[in-house]
């Protein structure tokens, strides 16, 4: 997005001559809420200033950014129904990321009832416009039969399209299609699931790094495999964090380190990690929780 020509000219004049006289109040208020100002403040992360600059604007990017602030409670209290309404307007106006985010909202029931058919519709619109995450979400819906008839071939086609753009997530899901027997190996020149998992791991996709490292660790319990599991957890694999928490309890009898791994998994969105952390720390006194927090700082 561009800042308006009038605003740029005002900035140039001020830099040359100063503006001690002050601009007229009405134009200043208008400029402070323009799409360019909204976008710049949003990208800067200055949400307390971005929200008033963006709210009420009808430009698609401003609608999208206002919806994101409502969805995440940034610069304003979270309001998921309003976020969904604004995301709908931005998507209807052709904003591709809004199409994908709206699909997520319908998929997960954020801001209203879940509707897999609507999620599928918006994912497809975003995917057809080149959005890689939408391609992967569409592939998963075809794999599971959510919102559309189950169709492994269509799932593969969308995942391969995203993989061709370099998506590690897509490469991982191609491997899953092979491993689950939904796609025959000859469809992919005899490739194995591990071949695709390795491609995904090379792209630093966390779940692929974890899956390969876990298999290796369970075969030999070597330090290199464990290090790769830790790397997967730091890359964002909540499953890897839960696995490490379980290991800390079973193999090392170290509940504080387990607490830290479960906390990391919970931060990654794992409800299983959250339940394990709560159960583990149930009854801990304040001083022990404080020591656990110090331990968590040392392993991150």
N, C-alpha and C positions, 0 to 999 in steps of 0.2 A: 504494500500500500504506500501511496505517496502523500506527503504533507502538501496541502494546497499551495498553489503558486503565490497567493496573497500572503500566506503565513511566511513562506520563504523570503519574499520581498521585504516583509516587516522585519525579519531577523537581520537581513543584510543592512537595512537602513539603520537599525539600532547599533549594529557593530561599527558603522561608519560615523554616526553622529550622536549616538546615545538617545535614550528615550525618556528623559526626565519629565517630559510633558505628559507621558502616559497615554496609552491607547484609549479609544472610546470604550466604555464599559461593555456595550452590547456586542461589538465584534469580538472582544476578548473572550466573553462567555461562549460565543459560537465556536471560536477557534479551539477553545479548551475542550470541546466535546466533539471535534471532528473525527472522522474515521482514522486519519493518520495519527493523531494524538492518541486515540484509543489503542491502536495497534502498537505504537511505540512503547507506551507505558505497560501494556500487557506483556510484551516480549521482555521488557526490563524486569518484570516481576514486581512492579510497584502497584499491587492490586488495589490498595486503598485509594490510589489516585486513578487507576485504570477504570474501576467500576463506575464512578460518576461520569467519567469521560465517555464510556461505552454505552451505558444504559440509556434506552430510549432511541438509539440509532437504528435505522432500518437497513443499513448496508450489510451484506451477508457476513463479512468477516467480523464486524462488530457484533452482530447477532450471535455468531459462533462463540466469540470470546466472552460475551456476557453470559451465555449459557454455561460455558465452562466454569466461570467464576461462581455462578449459582450452584452448579453441580458439586464443586469442591469446597465451597465455603471460603472463597478467597476474595477479600475486599467487601464481603457481604455475608450474612448468615446463609448457610446452605438451604436451598429450596429446590428439591428435585423435580416436583411437578412444573414449576416455572422454567427450570432448566430444559426440561423436555419440550415444552411449548416453544421456547426460543430456538432450540436445536431443530425443531420441525420447520420453523420459518426459514432458518438458514439453509437447511437441506433442500426445501422446496425451491429456494432461490438459486440452487445449483452449486452450493458449497460442498466440495467432495468430502472433506474431513468431517463435516457435520452429518453427511449421509452415513458415514461409518459409525460415528458416535451415536447417532440416533438408532442405528441397528443394534448397537450394544445396549442401549437403554431398553428397547423392546425385548431384546434377548434375555436380559437379566431382570426385567420388571422394575427398572429404576424410573421413578417419577410417575408411575402408573402401572397398569396391569402388564404382565408379560404377554407377548404376542409373537410367536415364532414366524408366522407368515409375514408380518410386517417387518420383523428383523431381517428375514430373508430378502424381502423386496429392497430394503435400503442397502443391505450389504451388496446385493447384486448391482444396484445403480453405482455405488462407489467402486466396486471391482471393475465394472465396465469402463470406468474412467481412470483406471490404473492404480487404485489404492491397494497396496500389497496386503495390509492387514485384513482388508475386506475380502480379498481373494482367499486368504486362509480361513477366515470365518465362514465364508461361503462353502469352501471345501469341507469343513467340519460339519456343516449342516447337511450337506449331501451324504457324508459318511454316516451320520447318525439318523438321518431321516427326520430331522426337526424342521418343520415348516415347509417341507418338500418331500417328495418320495425319495426313499433311499436310493442313491445312484453312485456307486464307487467310481465309475468311469468319469462322471462329471467332477467328483471330488478330486480325482487324480489330475484331471485337466486344469482345474483352478490352482491346485498346489504346484503343479509343474510350471504354470505361468508365473507364479510368484517366485518359485525357485530360480527360474530363468532370469529374474531380476536381482538375484542374490540373496533372497530371503532364507536365512537359516531355519526359521520356524517352518517354512514350507518344506524344506528338505527333510526336516525331522518327521513331518506328517506323511511324506511320501514313504519314509521308512516304516511308519506305523501301519500304513495301508498294506505294505508288503508283509509285515510281521503278523498282522491280523488275518491274512489270507484273503483280503478283499480285492487285491490286485495280484495276478500271477507274475512271477519273476520274469517270464519271457516278454511280458508287456514292457519291461524296462531293460531289455537286453541281458537278462539273467542276473541283474544286480540283486544283492542281498539287502536285507534291512540295515545291517551294519554298514554297508557301503554308503547308504544315505545318511545314517546317523553320524558317520565320520565327516561327511561333507558339512552337515549342520554344526558339528563340534568345531570344525575349522573356521566356521563363521561365528564362533563364540556363543552359539545358542545354548543357554544354560541347561535345559532339560536333556539335550543330546550329550553334553559333557558329563552330566550326572549319570545318565543311563549307561554309557560306555564304561565310566570309572567304577560304577557300582558292580557291574558284571565282573570286571577285572579284580576288584577288591574281594568279592565273595569267592573268587577262585583261589586267590593267594594271600589276601590281607597284607599286601605290601604297602610301604609308606608312600610310594609314588601314586598309587591309585587313591589312597586316602587324601593326599594332597590335591588331586584332581577333583575329588568330591567337595573338598573345601572351596576350591576355585569355583565350582558350579554354584555353591551356596552364595558366594560373594557376587557372582554374576547375576543372581536373582532367582535361583531355583529353590523354592520353598520346600520341595520334596527332599532336596539334598540337605537342607538345614535340619529337617525332621530326622532324616537318617542319621546325621551326625549326633543329634541329641540322643537318639536311641543308643548309639554306640557308646557315648560318654557314660550312660547309665549302665549298660550291660557289660562292657569290656573294661571300663576304667573306674566304675563306681564313683563317678564325679558329678553329683547333681548340680553343682553351680555351673559347670561348663555346659551341661545339658540344658539348663535354664537359659543360657545365652543363645544356644543354637535354636531352641524353640522360640525364643523371642524374635530372632532373625526370621524364622519361618513365618511367625505371626505377622511381622511387618510386611512380608511378601504376600500376605493374603490367605494363608493356610489356616482354616478353622481347626484342623487336627493339631497343628502346632500350638494354637491358642489354648485348646483344651488340655494338652499335655503340660504346657507351662503353668496353667492355673492349678492343675492337680499336683504338680511337683512342688509348687511354692505354697500350697495350702498349709497354713499353720506356721510358716516362717516368720520370725520376729524381724523387727525393723533393721536391726544391726546385720542380720544375715542377708536380708534383701539389699542392703547397702554394699556389703562385700560382693554379692553377686553382680551388682551393677558395675563395680570396679573391675571384676573379672571380665565382664562383657566388653568393657572398654579396651582391655588388653588383647582380646582376640580379634578385634575388628580392624 
